[in-house]
């Protein structure tokens, strides 16, 4: 899993650099060679608030056993990808790490053949914050930035 974390960190460094400090949750989606890789960055303080709000437990993410895995479950339950035709794309949680003040959640899944776009459902941290959340989608070098404010579902076409 550490190899996944290192590769994801290198890939995400440019995607997240421009977004640092702008939104409480930032997500990067990469569609490449039949796969979809998703990387979420959440401030640890906001993730802890969400754990209290949603699960009713007070969890210190670096001290409570299983707390990081619970954040992965939380993110997985609030982030959805579907094809333009409404077919759900299954994403597995590949790992969750804490790096300083941020929690990183890694997901991946298979990209359906002939994928022409994505419909993205994003409710991450909406339980505790009304601030906009950003999702950047990258495919074949083209990058599209979506901002989720009042909307919980947005689409991108390739």
PyMOL commands that place a pseudoatom at each C-alpha (Angstrom):
pseudoatom trace, name=CA, resn=UNK, resi=1, chain=A, elem=C, hetatm=0, pos=[0.000, 0.000, 0.000]
pseudoatom trace, name=CA, resn=UNK, resi=2, chain=A, elem=C, hetatm=0, pos=[2.937, 2.354, 0.594]
pseudoatom trace, name=CA, resn=UNK, resi=3, chain=A, elem=C, hetatm=0, pos=[3.825, 2.135, -3.117]
pseudoatom trace, name=CA, resn=UNK, resi=4, chain=A, elem=C, hetatm=0, pos=[0.277, 3.220, -3.945]
pseudoatom trace, name=CA, resn=UNK, resi=5, chain=A, elem=C, hetatm=0, pos=[0.602, 6.140, -1.528]
pseudoatom trace, name=CA, resn=UNK, resi=6, chain=A, elem=C, hetatm=0, pos=[3.916, 7.282, -2.989]
pseudoatom trace, name=CA, resn=UNK, resi=7, chain=A, elem=C, hetatm=0, pos=[2.698, 7.017, -6.585]
pseudoatom trace, name=CA, resn=UNK, resi=8, chain=A, elem=C, hetatm=0, pos=[-0.519, 8.819, -5.729]
pseudoatom trace, name=CA, resn=UNK, resi=9, chain=A, elem=C, hetatm=0, pos=[1.359, 11.566, -3.901]
pseudoatom trace, name=CA, resn=UNK, resi=10, chain=A, elem=C, hetatm=0, pos=[3.600, 12.195, -6.901]
pseudoatom trace, name=CA, resn=UNK, resi=11, chain=A, elem=C, hetatm=0, pos=[0.645, 12.179, -9.303]
pseudoatom trace, name=CA, resn=UNK, resi=12, chain=A, elem=C, hetatm=0, pos=[-1.449, 14.421, -7.073]
pseudoatom trace, name=CA, resn=UNK, resi=13, chain=A, elem=C, hetatm=0, pos=[1.205, 16.967, -6.179]
pseudoatom trace, name=CA, resn=UNK, resi=14, chain=A, elem=C, hetatm=0, pos=[0.473, 19.096, -9.242]
pseudoatom trace, name=CA, resn=UNK, resi=15, chain=A, elem=C, hetatm=0, pos=[-3.294, 18.550, -9.135]
pseudoatom trace, name=CA, resn=UNK, resi=16, chain=A, elem=C, hetatm=0, pos=[-3.575, 19.639, -5.505]
pseudoatom trace, name=CA, resn=UNK, resi=17, chain=A, elem=C, hetatm=0, pos=[-0.962, 22.409, -5.521]
pseudoatom trace, name=CA, resn=UNK, resi=18, chain=A, elem=C, hetatm=0, pos=[-3.283, 24.899, -7.195]
pseudoatom trace, name=CA, resn=UNK, resi=19, chain=A, elem=C, hetatm=0, pos=[-6.178, 23.983, -4.905]
pseudoatom trace, name=CA, resn=UNK, resi=20, chain=A, elem=C, hetatm=0, pos=[-4.436, 24.136, -1.521]
pseudoatom trace, name=CA, resn=UNK, resi=21, chain=A, elem=C, hetatm=0, pos=[-6.422, 26.140, 0.987]
pseudoatom trace, name=CA, resn=UNK, resi=22, chain=A, elem=C, hetatm=0, pos=[-9.371, 26.834, -1.325]
pseudoatom trace, name=CA, resn=UNK, resi=23, chain=A, elem=C, hetatm=0, pos=[-11.819, 24.089, -0.346]
pseudoatom trace, name=CA, resn=UNK, resi=24, chain=A, elem=C, hetatm=0, pos=[-12.267, 21.819, 2.658]
pseudoatom trace, name=CA, resn=UNK, resi=25, chain=A, elem=C, hetatm=0, pos=[-12.237, 18.692, 0.503]
pseudoatom trace, name=CA, resn=UNK, resi=26, chain=A, elem=C, hetatm=0, pos=[-10.401, 18.350, -2.784]
pseudoatom trace, name=CA, resn=UNK, resi=27, chain=A, elem=C, hetatm=0, pos=[-10.696, 15.293, -5.011]
pseudoatom trace, name=CA, resn=UNK, resi=28, chain=A, elem=C, hetatm=0, pos=[-8.710, 14.340, -8.077]
pseudoatom trace, name=CA, resn=UNK, resi=29, chain=A, elem=C, hetatm=0, pos=[-10.046, 11.765, -10.562]
pseudoatom trace, name=CA, resn=UNK, resi=30, chain=A, elem=C, hetatm=0, pos=[-7.812, 10.296, -13.250]
pseudoatom trace, name=CA, resn=UNK, resi=31, chain=A, elem=C, hetatm=0, pos=[-9.215, 8.171, -16.062]
pseudoatom trace, name=CA, resn=UNK, resi=32, chain=A, elem=C, hetatm=0, pos=[-6.439, 6.265, -17.801]
pseudoatom trace, name=CA, resn=UNK, resi=33, chain=A, elem=C, hetatm=0, pos=[-6.021, 2.975, -19.701]
pseudoatom trace, name=CA, resn=UNK, resi=34, chain=A, elem=C, hetatm=0, pos=[-9.185, 1.265, -18.546]
pseudoatom trace, name=CA, resn=UNK, resi=35, chain=A, elem=C, hetatm=0, pos=[-8.920, 2.348, -14.917]
pseudoatom trace, name=CA, resn=UNK, resi=36, chain=A, elem=C, hetatm=0, pos=[-10.086, 5.177, -12.710]
pseudoatom trace, name=CA, resn=UNK, resi=37, chain=A, elem=C, hetatm=0, pos=[-7.953, 6.420, -9.826]
pseudoatom trace, name=CA, resn=UNK, resi=38, chain=A, elem=C, hetatm=0, pos=[-9.424, 8.757, -7.242]
pseudoatom trace, name=CA, resn=UNK, resi=39, chain=A, elem=C, hetatm=0, pos=[-7.548, 10.656, -4.567]
pseudoatom trace, name=CA, resn=UNK, resi=40, chain=A, elem=C, hetatm=0, pos=[-9.342, 12.660, -1.878]
pseudoatom trace, name=CA, resn=UNK, resi=41, chain=A, elem=C, hetatm=0, pos=[-7.690, 15.182, 0.464]
pseudoatom trace, name=CA, resn=UNK, resi=42, chain=A, elem=C, hetatm=0, pos=[-9.617, 16.182, 3.573]
pseudoatom trace, name=CA, resn=UNK, resi=43, chain=A, elem=C, hetatm=0, pos=[-8.418, 18.361, 6.434]
pseudoatom trace, name=CA, resn=UNK, resi=44, chain=A, elem=C, hetatm=0, pos=[-8.097, 16.098, 9.496]
pseudoatom trace, name=CA, resn=UNK, resi=45, chain=A, elem=C, hetatm=0, pos=[-10.064, 18.557, 11.658]
pseudoatom trace, name=CA, resn=UNK, resi=46, chain=A, elem=C, hetatm=0, pos=[-13.024, 18.461, 9.236]
pseudoatom trace, name=CA, resn=UNK, resi=47, chain=A, elem=C, hetatm=0, pos=[-12.840, 14.662, 8.959]
pseudoatom trace, name=CA, resn=UNK, resi=48, chain=A, elem=C, hetatm=0, pos=[-12.980, 14.376, 12.756]
pseudoatom trace, name=CA, resn=UNK, resi=49, chain=A, elem=C, hetatm=0, pos=[-16.054, 16.659, 12.804]
pseudoatom trace, name=CA, resn=UNK, resi=50, chain=A, elem=C, hetatm=0, pos=[-17.700, 14.466, 10.165]
pseudoatom trace, name=CA, resn=UNK, resi=51, chain=A, elem=C, hetatm=0, pos=[-16.989, 11.320, 12.195]
pseudoatom trace, name=CA, resn=UNK, resi=52, chain=A, elem=C, hetatm=0, pos=[-18.716, 12.907, 15.211]
pseudoatom trace, name=CA, resn=UNK, resi=53, chain=A, elem=C, hetatm=0, pos=[-21.649, 14.144, 13.128]
pseudoatom trace, name=CA, resn=UNK, resi=54, chain=A, elem=C, hetatm=0, pos=[-22.267, 10.999, 11.091]
pseudoatom trace, name=CA, resn=UNK, resi=55, chain=A, elem=C, hetatm=0, pos=[-21.194, 8.163, 13.380]
pseudoatom trace, name=CA, resn=UNK, resi=56, chain=A, elem=C, hetatm=0, pos=[-21.753, 9.870, 16.733]
pseudoatom trace, name=CA, resn=UNK, resi=57, chain=A, elem=C, hetatm=0, pos=[-18.288, 9.012, 17.963]
pseudoatom trace, name=CA, resn=UNK, resi=58, chain=A, elem=C, hetatm=0, pos=[-15.433, 11.239, 18.933]
pseudoatom trace, name=CA, resn=UNK, resi=59, chain=A, elem=C, hetatm=0, pos=[-12.382, 9.902, 17.143]
pseudoatom trace, name=CA, resn=UNK, resi=60, chain=A, elem=C, hetatm=0, pos=[-8.897, 11.310, 17.172]
pseudoatom trace, name=CA, resn=UNK, resi=61, chain=A, elem=C, hetatm=0, pos=[-7.731, 10.143, 13.783]
pseudoatom trace, name=CA, resn=UNK, resi=62, chain=A, elem=C, hetatm=0, pos=[-4.143, 9.530, 14.785]
pseudoatom trace, name=CA, resn=UNK, resi=63, chain=A, elem=C, hetatm=0, pos=[-5.000, 7.837, 18.107]
pseudoatom trace, name=CA, resn=UNK, resi=64, chain=A, elem=C, hetatm=0, pos=[-8.220, 5.850, 17.690]
pseudoatom trace, name=CA, resn=UNK, resi=65, chain=A, elem=C, hetatm=0, pos=[-7.884, 2.380, 16.202]
pseudoatom trace, name=CA, resn=UNK, resi=66, chain=A, elem=C, hetatm=0, pos=[-9.915, 1.984, 13.032]
pseudoatom trace, name=CA, resn=UNK, resi=67, chain=A, elem=C, hetatm=0, pos=[-10.596, 5.729, 12.737]
pseudoatom trace, name=CA, resn=UNK, resi=68, chain=A, elem=C, hetatm=0, pos=[-8.800, 6.139, 9.400]
pseudoatom trace, name=CA, resn=UNK, resi=69, chain=A, elem=C, hetatm=0, pos=[-10.674, 3.168, 7.959]
pseudoatom trace, name=CA, resn=UNK, resi=70, chain=A, elem=C, hetatm=0, pos=[-13.928, 4.808, 9.113]
pseudoatom trace, name=CA, resn=UNK, resi=71, chain=A, elem=C, hetatm=0, pos=[-12.960, 7.940, 7.169]
pseudoatom trace, name=CA, resn=UNK, resi=72, chain=A, elem=C, hetatm=0, pos=[-12.468, 5.720, 4.097]
pseudoatom trace, name=CA, resn=UNK, resi=73, chain=A, elem=C, hetatm=0, pos=[-15.953, 4.282, 4.563]
pseudoatom trace, name=CA, resn=UNK, resi=74, chain=A, elem=C, hetatm=0, pos=[-17.367, 7.773, 5.054]
pseudoatom trace, name=CA, resn=UNK, resi=75, chain=A, elem=C, hetatm=0, pos=[-15.776, 9.056, 1.820]
pseudoatom trace, name=CA, resn=UNK, resi=76, chain=A, elem=C, hetatm=0, pos=[-16.826, 5.942, -0.094]
pseudoatom trace, name=CA, resn=UNK, resi=77, chain=A, elem=C, hetatm=0, pos=[-20.428, 6.479, 0.983]
pseudoatom trace, name=CA, resn=UNK, resi=78, chain=A, elem=C, hetatm=0, pos=[-20.458, 10.102, -0.135]
pseudoatom trace, name=CA, resn=UNK, resi=79, chain=A, elem=C, hetatm=0, pos=[-18.628, 9.963, -3.457]
pseudoatom trace, name=CA, resn=UNK, resi=80, chain=A, elem=C, hetatm=0, pos=[-20.138, 8.252, -6.504]
pseudoatom trace, name=CA, resn=UNK, resi=81, chain=A, elem=C, hetatm=0, pos=[-19.198, 7.975, -10.158]
pseudoatom trace, name=CA, resn=UNK, resi=82, chain=A, elem=C, hetatm=0, pos=[-21.621, 6.938, -12.883]
pseudoatom trace, name=CA, resn=UNK, resi=83, chain=A, elem=C, hetatm=0, pos=[-21.447, 6.823, -16.667]
pseudoatom trace, name=CA, resn=UNK, resi=84, chain=A, elem=C, hetatm=0, pos=[-23.476, 9.331, -18.695]
pseudoatom trace, name=CA, resn=UNK, resi=85, chain=A, elem=C, hetatm=0, pos=[-26.053, 6.531, -19.027]
pseudoatom trace, name=CA, resn=UNK, resi=86, chain=A, elem=C, hetatm=0, pos=[-26.411, 6.120, -15.251]
pseudoatom trace, name=CA, resn=UNK, resi=87, chain=A, elem=C, hetatm=0, pos=[-24.327, 2.939, -14.865]
pseudoatom trace, name=CA, resn=UNK, resi=88, chain=A, elem=C, hetatm=0, pos=[-22.578, 2.982, -11.452]
pseudoatom trace, name=CA, resn=UNK, resi=89, chain=A, elem=C, hetatm=0, pos=[-18.798, 2.648, -11.414]
pseudoatom trace, name=CA, resn=UNK, resi=90, chain=A, elem=C, hetatm=0, pos=[-17.626, 0.628, -8.425]
pseudoatom trace, name=CA, resn=UNK, resi=91, chain=A, elem=C, hetatm=0, pos=[-14.728, 2.174, -6.532]
pseudoatom trace, name=CA, resn=UNK, resi=92, chain=A, elem=C, hetatm=0, pos=[-12.750, 0.274, -3.927]
pseudoatom trace, name=CA, resn=UNK, resi=93, chain=A, elem=C, hetatm=0, pos=[-11.002, 2.034, -1.055]
pseudoatom trace, name=CA, resn=UNK, resi=94, chain=A, elem=C, hetatm=0, pos=[-7.335, 1.170, -1.623]
pseudoatom trace, name=CA, resn=UNK, resi=95, chain=A, elem=C, hetatm=0, pos=[-5.983, 2.981, 1.402]
pseudoatom trace, name=CA, resn=UNK, resi=96, chain=A, elem=C, hetatm=0, pos=[-6.246, 5.843, 3.841]
pseudoatom trace, name=CA, resn=UNK, resi=97, chain=A, elem=C, hetatm=0, pos=[-3.267, 7.810, 5.173]
pseudoatom trace, name=CA, resn=UNK, resi=98, chain=A, elem=C, hetatm=0, pos=[-2.706, 10.784, 7.403]
pseudoatom trace, name=CA, resn=UNK, resi=99, chain=A, elem=C, hetatm=0, pos=[-0.032, 13.258, 6.398]
pseudoatom trace, name=CA, resn=UNK, resi=100, chain=A, elem=C, hetatm=0, pos=[0.232, 16.166, 8.826]
pseudoatom trace, name=CA, resn=UNK, resi=101, chain=A, elem=C, hetatm=0, pos=[-3.063, 18.050, 8.842]
pseudoatom trace, name=CA, resn=UNK, resi=102, chain=A, elem=C, hetatm=0, pos=[-4.558, 16.113, 5.903]
pseudoatom trace, name=CA, resn=UNK, resi=103, chain=A, elem=C, hetatm=0, pos=[-6.266, 12.762, 5.438]
pseudoatom trace, name=CA, resn=UNK, resi=104, chain=A, elem=C, hetatm=0, pos=[-5.763, 11.101, 2.037]
pseudoatom trace, name=CA, resn=UNK, resi=105, chain=A, elem=C, hetatm=0, pos=[-8.243, 8.507, 0.796]
pseudoatom trace, name=CA, resn=UNK, resi=106, chain=A, elem=C, hetatm=0, pos=[-7.274, 6.442, -2.266]
pseudoatom trace, name=CA, resn=UNK, resi=107, chain=A, elem=C, hetatm=0, pos=[-9.898, 4.715, -4.440]
pseudoatom trace, name=CA, resn=UNK, resi=108, chain=A, elem=C, hetatm=0, pos=[-9.794, 2.892, -7.760]
pseudoatom trace, name=CA, resn=UNK, resi=109, chain=A, elem=C, hetatm=0, pos=[-12.043, 1.047, -10.149]
pseudoatom trace, name=CA, resn=UNK, resi=110, chain=A, elem=C, hetatm=0, pos=[-12.352, -0.146, -13.715]
pseudoatom trace, name=CA, resn=UNK, resi=111, chain=A, elem=C, hetatm=0, pos=[-13.314, 2.395, -16.374]
pseudoatom trace, name=CA, resn=UNK, resi=112, chain=A, elem=C, hetatm=0, pos=[-16.015, 1.036, -18.655]
pseudoatom trace, name=CA, resn=UNK, resi=113, chain=A, elem=C, hetatm=0, pos=[-14.901, 0.649, -22.260]
pseudoatom trace, name=CA, resn=UNK, resi=114, chain=A, elem=C, hetatm=0, pos=[-15.853, 3.623, -24.413]
pseudoatom trace, name=CA, resn=UNK, resi=115, chain=A, elem=C, hetatm=0, pos=[-16.399, 5.926, -21.430]
pseudoatom trace, name=CA, resn=UNK, resi=116, chain=A, elem=C, hetatm=0, pos=[-17.444, 9.341, -22.777]
pseudoatom trace, name=CA, resn=UNK, resi=117, chain=A, elem=C, hetatm=0, pos=[-17.892, 11.206, -19.517]
pseudoatom trace, name=CA, resn=UNK, resi=118, chain=A, elem=C, hetatm=0, pos=[-18.694, 10.960, -15.838]
pseudoatom trace, name=CA, resn=UNK, resi=119, chain=A, elem=C, hetatm=0, pos=[-21.498, 12.024, -13.590]
pseudoatom trace, name=CA, resn=UNK, resi=120, chain=A, elem=C, hetatm=0, pos=[-20.050, 12.719, -10.157]
pseudoatom trace, name=CA, resn=UNK, resi=121, chain=A, elem=C, hetatm=0, pos=[-21.961, 12.700, -6.900]
pseudoatom trace, name=CA, resn=UNK, resi=122, chain=A, elem=C, hetatm=0, pos=[-20.015, 14.405, -4.131]
pseudoatom trace, name=CA, resn=UNK, resi=123, chain=A, elem=C, hetatm=0, pos=[-21.332, 14.934, -0.589]
pseudoatom trace, name=CA, resn=UNK, resi=124, chain=A, elem=C, hetatm=0, pos=[-17.963, 14.680, 1.193]
pseudoatom trace, name=CA, resn=UNK, resi=125, chain=A, elem=C, hetatm=0, pos=[-17.887, 16.923, 4.290]
pseudoatom trace, name=CA, resn=UNK, resi=126, chain=A, elem=C, hetatm=0, pos=[-21.306, 18.386, 3.468]
pseudoatom trace, name=CA, resn=UNK, resi=127, chain=A, elem=C, hetatm=0, pos=[-22.430, 16.994, 6.858]
pseudoatom trace, name=CA, resn=UNK, resi=128, chain=A, elem=C, hetatm=0, pos=[-20.240, 19.568, 8.619]
pseudoatom trace, name=CA, resn=UNK, resi=129, chain=A, elem=C, hetatm=0, pos=[-19.480, 22.324, 6.114]
pseudoatom trace, name=CA, resn=UNK, resi=130, chain=A, elem=C, hetatm=0, pos=[-21.335, 24.326, 3.493]
pseudoatom trace, name=CA, resn=UNK, resi=131, chain=A, elem=C, hetatm=0, pos=[-18.041, 25.396, 1.893]
pseudoatom trace, name=CA, resn=UNK, resi=132, chain=A, elem=C, hetatm=0, pos=[-17.560, 24.352, -1.754]
pseudoatom trace, name=CA, resn=UNK, resi=133, chain=A, elem=C, hetatm=0, pos=[-15.634, 21.159, -2.515]
pseudoatom trace, name=CA, resn=UNK, resi=134, chain=A, elem=C, hetatm=0, pos=[-13.562, 20.715, -5.648]
pseudoatom trace, name=CA, resn=UNK, resi=135, chain=A, elem=C, hetatm=0, pos=[-13.171, 17.754, -7.984]
pseudoatom trace, name=CA, resn=UNK, resi=136, chain=A, elem=C, hetatm=0, pos=[-10.572, 17.769, -10.740]
pseudoatom trace, name=CA, resn=UNK, resi=137, chain=A, elem=C, hetatm=0, pos=[-11.023, 15.227, -13.535]
pseudoatom trace, name=CA, resn=UNK, resi=138, chain=A, elem=C, hetatm=0, pos=[-8.076, 14.326, -15.775]
pseudoatom trace, name=CA, resn=UNK, resi=139, chain=A, elem=C, hetatm=0, pos=[-8.227, 12.245, -18.931]
pseudoatom trace, name=CA, resn=UNK, resi=140, chain=A, elem=C, hetatm=0, pos=[-5.699, 12.143, -21.779]
pseudoatom trace, name=CA, resn=UNK, resi=141, chain=A, elem=C, hetatm=0, pos=[-4.011, 15.302, -20.524]
pseudoatom trace, name=CA, resn=UNK, resi=142, chain=A, elem=C, hetatm=0, pos=[-7.224, 17.330, -20.417]
pseudoatom trace, name=CA, resn=UNK, resi=143, chain=A, elem=C, hetatm=0, pos=[-8.184, 18.624, -16.975]
pseudoatom trace, name=CA, resn=UNK, resi=144, chain=A, elem=C, hetatm=0, pos=[-11.643, 19.774, -15.905]
pseudoatom trace, name=CA, resn=UNK, resi=145, chain=A, elem=C, hetatm=0, pos=[-12.301, 21.380, -12.527]
pseudoatom trace, name=CA, resn=UNK, resi=146, chain=A, elem=C, hetatm=0, pos=[-15.757, 21.056, -10.959]
pseudoatom trace, name=CA, resn=UNK, resi=147, chain=A, elem=C, hetatm=0, pos=[-16.855, 22.992, -7.879]
pseudoatom trace, name=CA, resn=UNK, resi=148, chain=A, elem=C, hetatm=0, pos=[-19.574, 21.451, -5.742]
pseudoatom trace, name=CA, resn=UNK, resi=149, chain=A, elem=C, hetatm=0, pos=[-21.345, 24.150, -3.758]
pseudoatom trace, name=CA, resn=UNK, resi=150, chain=A, elem=C, hetatm=0, pos=[-25.114, 23.694, -3.616]
pseudoatom trace, name=CA, resn=UNK, resi=151, chain=A, elem=C, hetatm=0, pos=[-25.022, 20.936, -6.218]
pseudoatom trace, name=CA, resn=UNK, resi=152, chain=A, elem=C, hetatm=0, pos=[-24.411, 17.346, -5.202]
pseudoatom trace, name=CA, resn=UNK, resi=153, chain=A, elem=C, hetatm=0, pos=[-24.217, 15.972, -8.758]
pseudoatom trace, name=CA, resn=UNK, resi=154, chain=A, elem=C, hetatm=0, pos=[-22.190, 17.400, -11.643]
pseudoatom trace, name=CA, resn=UNK, resi=155, chain=A, elem=C, hetatm=0, pos=[-21.080, 15.969, -14.992]
pseudoatom trace, name=CA, resn=UNK, resi=156, chain=A, elem=C, hetatm=0, pos=[-18.061, 16.130, -17.249]
pseudoatom trace, name=CA, resn=UNK, resi=157, chain=A, elem=C, hetatm=0, pos=[-17.832, 15.022, -20.902]
pseudoatom trace, name=CA, resn=UNK, resi=158, chain=A, elem=C, hetatm=0, pos=[-14.592, 13.800, -22.468]
for i in range(1, 158): cmd.bond("trace and resi %d" % i, "trace and resi %d" % (i + 1))
show_as sticks, trace
zoom trace
